[in-house]
Amino acid sequence: MIGNALTKELLRKQHRVIVLTRKAKPSNGGVVVKEWDPQNGQIDESGISEADYIIHLAGANDAERRWTAKRKKEILDSRVQSGEVIVQSIRKIPNKIKAVISASAIGWYGPDPQIPNPKPFVETDPPDNAFLGITCQQWENSIKPVEQIGKRLVSFRIGIVLSNEGGAYAEFKKPLKFGVASVLGSGKQIISWIHIDDLVQLFIAAMENDNYAGVYNAIAPYPVSNKELILAIAKQRRKFFIPLPVPSLALRIALGEMSIEILKSATVSADKIQASGYKFNYPHIADAVKELEGGK
């Protein structure tokens, strides 16, 4: 989802885009497709030698299905192995790479220590010791050695991405087809979110501006509660709807361990990314939802 949106914007800005994928396809519309296999440490070397920037978005979807031991290993390995292949490739393949911009996630942080009025998490806070915290730490560590090679590295800890092309937003909207606004658990848990357009522009800003370096939280400056988010979507989509709580127990039964993340309150600070000079197009949830719903 993020890669497709980013590719469209890069092409609009006259960049040539090389996509690394497990199965190479014919190039199309300015996009060159090359093959790699992170699990086996294989990569088309021209994908590295021809590039000016590397944007690392690889990783299995952590919300796609229930977390079993096997699935958790896939989620972790897909991120770490791909990072390691990128590092190894930059080391051994002659290249002109100016910077590496890597995805990470706000799963780095644990639950808010206090509700209400929590102190927002900042980039220097330690990782949580739960599955996603451990995953994000290893994810970031796998790509960090590019700094030792002399390459500028930017890591974005991405919040809940709001996009019509998939992800959490599509799931939030589904019950509204039936006039139901499904509030998850208590609805009080804080959601740190970002509009897809702002996320795309952050990646491009990190490419174009050499002052970006290190870790940044990629979230809008005004997080909201789950209830506020759901009701904002409902009000844009329908004149009449019924708010309906989904009990925490039901979510735990349906989703298992993954329900911990859905019910977790995580208030994350956007101060550092704002201090870098980035101006959000959609800082408030009402504006973001209005744009996604076509200004209805």
N, C-alpha and C positions, 0 to 999 in steps of 0.2 A: 504493500500500500504506500509506504513512504517512498520507496524506490521509484515507483511509477510516477508519483507526483513530482519528485525531485527531477527525474529525467525530463519530463515535459518542460519544466522551468529552465533547466540547463540548455535544452535545445532552443527554447525561445530566446535565450541570451547568447545564442550562437556558439555554444560549446559543442565539441564532439564528445560523445558519451560511449565509453566501453563498458559493457555489462559482463561480469563474470558469472557464469551459471553452470550447473552440472551437465547440461546438454546444450551444446552450441547450436544456434539456429542461424538462418541467413540474416545478414544485417538488413536493417529496415529504417528508413527515414532519419538517417543521421546517427542511428544507434548501431554500434559494432558489437556483436555478441561473441564472446570467447569462452572457452571451457576451463573449469577448474574442478578439483575434487579434494576439498580440504581434509576429508577423512583419511585419504591416502597420500596427502601431502603433494598433490599434483596441481600444476597451474600452467596455462599458456603463457610463456615468458613474455610474449609481445604485449600482453595486457599490462604488464608492469613497465616494460621499457618504453612504451609509447605514452604513458600517462604523466600528467603534470600533478594531479592530485588523486588520492585514493579516498573514497568514501566507503567505510566499512559498515554495512547494514545486515550482514549475514547472521542468521540465527533462527532456529525453529520457533514457531509461534507458541508462546508459553500458555496461551489461553485456548488453544485449539481443542484440546481434549483433557480428560481427567489425568491427574499426575500419578502415574505409577512409578515404580523404581526405574523401569526401562525408559519411560517418557522423560523423567527428570534427567537421566543420563544424556538423552538426545538433546534436550534443551541446553544443558551445560556444554557438552562436547561440540555442538554446532557452533557455538560462539567462541570457545577457546581454541579449537582446532583451526578455524578460519583465521583468527588473529595470529596464531603461530605461523601459518603458511604465509601470511602477508609479511610478517617480520623476516622470515627466512628468505623470502623472495627478494625483498628490498636489499638484504645483505649480499646476495649472490649475483643478482642480475643488474648490470649497468643500467642506471635510470636517471631521470631528471625530476623525481618526485619532490615537490615543494612542501607538501603537508599531507598528513593523514588525519581525516576527520572520522571519528568512530562513534557509533551508537553505544549507549549504555542505557540504564533505566533507573527510575527513582525507587525501584525495588531494592536498591542499595540501602535505603533507610528502613528502619523498623516502624512500628506503629507510634503515633503521637503519644508521648509520655503523659500528657494531660489533656483532658477535654472538659469544658470548652477552653478557648483561648490558649491553644498550644503554642509553644515557641517553634517557629519554622525551622526545618532542617536546612543546614547549609553544606556547601561542598566539602568542608573539612571535617564533617561529622564521620565517625567510624561506620563501617558496614554492619548491617544487622546480621545476627548469627543464624537466621532462618534460611531456607533454601534460596530464595531470590537474592538475599543479601550476599550469600556465599557465591552465587552464580555471577552477580554483577562484579564482585571483587575479582574473581578469576578472569572474567571477561575483560575488564580494564587492564589487569596485569598482563594478559596475553599480548596486548597490542603496545603496551608501554615501552618495550625495548626499542621501538623505532626512534625514541628520543636519544638513545645512546648512539644510534647510527647518524644522528645529526639532523633528523627530520622533525619539523614542527608537528606536534600532536594536539588535537582537540578532541575531548570526549564529552558527549552530550548525554546527561542522564535525563532521559525522556519520560514525561508524564503520560497520562491517558490522552491519546491522540484522537481528536474529534474530526472525523472525515466521513463523507457520504460513500466512500469507496470500500468501507469495511471497518473492522476493528470494533471497539467497544460501542461507538456511537450507533452503529447499525443494530446492535443488540439492545441498547436502551430504547430504540424506536419501535421494536417489533410489537410489544404489547399494545401500543397506541393504535394499531390497526383495529383493535377490538374495543377502543375507548378506555383502555386501562393504562394508568401511569404507575408502573411497578417500582416502588421504593424498596431498596434492598436493606434488609435488616432494620435497624433503628432509623436509618436515613441520615443520621447525624455524622457519619464518618466523612472526613474531608477528602475531596477528590482534587488532586493537583493535575490540571489538564493543560492542553495546548491545541490550538487550531492548526490543522495540517498546513495551511499557508504560512503561518508564522514559523513552523518547524522547518519547512523547506527554505525559507529565507534565512533562518539561522545557519543552516548548513552552507548556504552560498556565502553568507557573511564571513563564516569561518574560513572559507576558501580564499576570499578576496582580500581579507584584512589580516595582515601578519601579526597584529596585536593580539589576536585570539590565540591562546595557548593554555593547556591544562584542562581541568574539568569544569563544566558549567551545567547547572540545572536548566533543562529545556522545558520550562513550564510557564504558563501565563502568570502575571503578577497577582491575580486575585482568585485563589482556589475557592471552591464552594462545597457545600455539603452534598451528599448523594441526593437528598430530597430536593435541594435547590436546583441541581442539575436536571433531574428528571422533570420537575415541574416547569422549568424553563423550556425544555423541549416540548412538553405537552401543550403549553400555552401557544407555542408557535404553530403546532400542527393541527390542533383541534379547538373548536369552541367549547365542546363539552367532553369531559373525561372524568374518570373516577380514580383518585389516588388509592392504590392498593398495596399495603406493605407485604413484602415477601419475607416470612419469618427466617431468622438466622438459622434455625434448626433445619428448615427445608433446604436451604442453600448448602449446609454442611452435608446433608444426606445426598444431595444431587451431585455436588462437585468435589466432595472429599477435601483434601488438604488445600486445593486451589481456592476454596471458599475463604480461607484466611486472608488472602490478598484482596478479595472482593469486599470483605467486611472491614478491612483495615483502614483506619484513618491516618493519612499521611499528609501533613501540611509542609510543603516544600517552598523554600525561598527562591524568588527570581531576582533578588537584589544584585547578584554578581553579573548576570547576563545583561541587566539593565545598565549597570555601571560601565559595561563595555561599550555602550552607546547604542545598543539595539533598541528600536522603538517598536513595540508590539502593534500590529494591525488590529488584533482582537484581544485586548487585555481583560475585557469583561465577558462573562458567560452569555449575557443577553445578546450582545453584538455578534458573538461567535455563532450562536444558534440561529440568529436571524439570517446571517449570511448562508449558513448551511441549508436552511429551509427556503432559500430563494427570496428572502425578504417578505415572507407571507405575513 
